[in-house]
């Protein structure tokens, strides 16, 4: 869902010379996030914040170079990206609650009532 939404953004900034010069940096970020093996960190017992910090650490040079040319247009796009990400998180939380509620609901078949003997 998020990747499709991000593809709709138009960015004028490019990643540094080490990367494809014509590739918008949000597209680069999504590509890097998609190829990052977050589940390996989870298997090692890392929490999501630790996994995110590891991602930032591994990509710190490229991210620093992106921020060297970061302008107001980029800031506005980044803010929109944050809103979309937060929205996506809320969708997953709502779905998680619905799944939990389904586990708690007990269905009763009233047609199969026991007949009491008098």
C-alpha positions, -999 to +999 in steps of 0.1 A: +000+000+000+027+025+010+049+018-020+021+026-044+013+058-026+049+069-025+053+063-063+027+090-068+050+116-052+071+137-076+105+145-062+131+168-079+160+158-057+183+130-066+205+106-046+242+113-047+266+101-074+270+067-058+234+059-066+213+063-098+214+101-105+178+102-118+162+082-090+141+103-066+153+098-030+119+086-017+120+059-043+155+051-032+144+050+004+116+026-003+138+004-023+164+003+005+136-004+031+122-032+010+156-049+006+165-044+042+162-077+061+142-064+091+129-098+100+164-110+107+166-084+134+132-095+148+144-131+149+174-119+169+151-104+194+154-068+183+124-045+187+111-023+158+129+008+171+162-011+172+157-025+137+149+011+125+181+024+141+201-004+125+187+006+091+196+042+097+231+032+108+237+010+078+225+038+054+239+068+073+263+080+046+236+080+018+210+096+042+235+123+052+241+131+016+204+134+009+200+158+038+227+181+024+204+191-004+171+188+016+148+218+009+113+230+018+097+210-010+114+179+003+103+187+038+067+190+026+069+157+008+086+141+039+057+154+061+032+138+037+051+106+038+050+106+076+013+111+075+008+082+051+031+060+072+011+069+104-022+062+086-009+028+075+001+020+111-034+029+123-049+007+096-029-023+109-037-015+145-074-014+137-072-047+119-052-061+148-080-051+172-106-067+149-087-099+148-085-100+186-122-093+188-130-122+165-111-145+188-132-134+218-166-136+201-184-168+208-212-179+185-241-197+201-264-218+180-298-213+196-314-240+175-294-267+193-309-259+227-312-287+252-347-296+261-354-297+298-373-326+312-400-316+336 
